[in-house]
Every structure is written in structure tokens, then in C-alpha cells.
Amino acid sequence: EVQLVESGGGLVQPGGSLRLSCGASGFTFSWYGMSWVRQAPGKGLEWVSTISVGNSRTYADSVKGRFTISRDNTKNTLALQMNNLKPEDTAVYYCQRKTGERGQGTQVTVSS
């Protein structure tokens, strides 16, 4: 069974940083591209970033230059370093396998 468990969310002031983590189990992590997606209150899912099996990284324009995605295939973990956070980054963040499975999400709130 595919399991994805996100952690690391919280409340942070504008301009602050957070590091999200996602622990993966139930599949061969290194075989799959992985993504972060988010859902703001009252809105649909928004793609944030993807890292391929070969470590190629892509980002949404809204987070480019502020967020960094990474993976550790030895620990089966996916991470998202988020810097210079803005109120519009407030959302539930999910890690997602290329085939669509997502975890339960972790809440990120950016507010003063």
C-alpha cells in the first residue's frame, strides 16, 4: 500500500521559512517522479513543484526562486524548502506520487 506522510507545516510570519517533509513507503520511491501540490482555502489543487527520477526540478512561477524541492532516495523522503513565504502561500501542502496518490497534507499558514 502506498503511504505518503507529510510533516513540517505550521504558522510562520511573512518572509519566514519552513521545510516540509514527506515520508514514503509501500513502493520503490526512487522509481517515481514526485511532486508537491497545495490547496488554498476555497480553491482547487495547485501544482507547486516536481522532481523527476533523475533529479530534474520544475517549479510553478509563483514559487520559483523561493522554494526548493529535493529527494533522498536512501531515506525515501521528499522535501520542500520554502523561503520568503508570503500570505498567498497559505494552503494545505500535499506530496504526490506521479501516479496521483497523495498524503493527508500539512497545513502552512503565513500570517503576521
C-alpha positions as CSV (number, residue, x, y, z in Angstrom):
1,E,0.0,0.0,0.0
2,V,1.3,3.4,-1.0
3,Q,1.7,5.7,2.0
4,L,2.8,9.3,1.9
5,V,3.0,11.2,5.2
6,E,3.7,15.0,5.2
7,S,5.0,16.9,8.1
8,G,6.6,20.3,8.9
9,G,3.8,22.7,8.4
10,G,2.9,25.4,10.8
11,L,2.3,29.1,11.3
12,V,5.0,31.5,10.1
13,Q,5.3,35.2,9.5
14,P,5.6,36.7,6.1
15,G,9.2,36.4,5.0
16,G,9.8,33.4,7.1
17,S,10.8,29.9,6.1
18,L,9.5,26.3,6.6
19,R,10.8,23.0,5.5
20,L,8.2,20.3,4.6
21,S,9.0,16.6,4.6
22,C,7.2,13.6,3.1
23,G,7.9,10.1,4.1
24,A,7.1,7.5,1.5
25,S,6.5,3.8,1.9
26,G,4.9,0.9,0.2
27,F,6.6,1.4,-3.1
28,T,10.1,1.8,-4.7
29,F,10.5,5.5,-4.1
30,S,13.4,6.0,-6.5
31,W,11.3,4.8,-9.4
32,Y,8.8,7.7,-9.3
33,G,8.7,11.3,-10.0
34,M,7.3,13.2,-7.0
35,S,5.5,16.5,-6.6
36,W,4.3,19.0,-4.1
37,V,0.8,20.4,-4.7
38,R,-1.2,22.7,-2.5
39,Q,-4.8,23.7,-1.9
40,A,-5.6,27.1,-0.5
41,P,-8.9,27.7,1.3
42,G,-11.8,27.7,-1.1
43,K,-9.6,26.9,-4.1
44,G,-8.6,23.9,-6.2
45,L,-5.4,22.0,-6.1
46,E,-2.4,23.9,-7.4
47,W,0.8,22.3,-8.6
48,V,3.9,23.7,-6.8
49,S,6.9,21.7,-7.9
50,T,8.1,18.3,-9.3
51,I,11.3,16.4,-9.1
52,S,12.0,13.6,-11.6
53,V,13.7,10.3,-11.0
54,G,16.8,11.9,-12.5
55,N,16.5,14.9,-10.1
56,S,15.3,17.4,-12.7
57,R,13.3,20.1,-10.9
58,T,10.4,22.3,-12.1
59,Y,8.5,25.0,-10.2
60,A,5.4,27.0,-10.6
61,D,6.1,30.6,-11.4
62,S,4.5,31.7,-8.2
63,V,7.2,29.9,-6.1
64,K,10.2,29.9,-8.4
65,G,13.3,31.3,-6.6
66,R,11.7,30.9,-3.2
67,F,11.0,27.1,-2.9
68,T,13.4,24.2,-3.4
69,I,12.3,20.6,-3.9
70,S,14.6,17.7,-3.1
71,R,14.6,14.0,-2.5
72,D,16.6,11.4,-0.6
73,N,16.2,8.0,-2.2
74,T,18.2,6.4,0.7
75,K,15.6,7.6,3.2
76,N,12.5,7.5,0.9
77,T,11.8,11.2,1.7
78,L,10.7,14.2,-0.3
79,A,11.3,17.7,1.0
80,L,10.3,21.3,0.1
81,Q,12.3,24.1,1.5
82,M,10.2,27.2,1.5
83,N,11.8,30.6,1.9
84,N,10.5,34.2,1.8
85,L,7.0,32.9,2.5
86,K,4.0,35.1,1.5
87,P,0.4,35.1,2.8
88,E,-0.7,33.7,-0.6
89,D,1.4,30.6,0.2
90,T,-1.1,29.7,2.9
91,A,-2.5,26.3,2.0
92,V,-2.6,22.6,2.8
93,Y,0.5,21.1,1.1
94,Y,0.5,17.5,-0.2
95,C,3.2,15.3,-1.6
96,Q,2.0,13.4,-4.6
97,R,3.4,10.5,-6.5
98,K,3.5,10.8,-10.3
99,T,0.6,8.3,-10.5
100,G,-1.6,10.6,-8.4
101,E,-1.6,9.3,-4.9
102,R,-1.3,12.0,-2.2
103,G,-0.8,12.1,1.5
104,Q,-3.1,13.7,4.1
105,G,-1.4,17.0,3.8
106,T,0.2,19.5,6.2
107,Q,-1.1,23.0,6.9
108,V,1.0,26.0,6.1
109,T,-0.2,29.4,7.4
110,V,1.6,32.6,6.6
111,S,0.3,35.4,8.6
112,S,1.5,38.2,10.9
